[in-house]
Amino acid sequence: MSIPQAMVLRAYGMRASWRCVVWASGSWVAGLLVFLLTATPLWQPGQPFSVTVMIGIIAGIAMAMTVAAFSGFGVVQLTKDARSGKLTP
């Protein structure tokens, strides 16, 4: 998703569209890290299926919230820079 977003930013004359790629990629890396740190210690061999599903749901929600928070922070930073004229040619 970050590459198409960067292409749209570039079409609007935003020079630093690479920052969109960095923010989006970093958001997913952070989200996956949170998923692994949440789910891995909780999953145990032989657990009931319902427990495994709940662990997956909780870890997935934590991952989604992390990605949203990091992406949102990135959008705020890009918006501030665009308003101040730092991203336009």
Protein Blocks (a to p, Z undefined) as FASTA:
>chain_A
ZZmmmmmmmmnopaklmmmmmmmmmmmmmmmmmmmmmmmmmpcghiafklmmmmmmmmmm
mmmmmmmmmmmmmmmmmmmmmmnopmpZZ
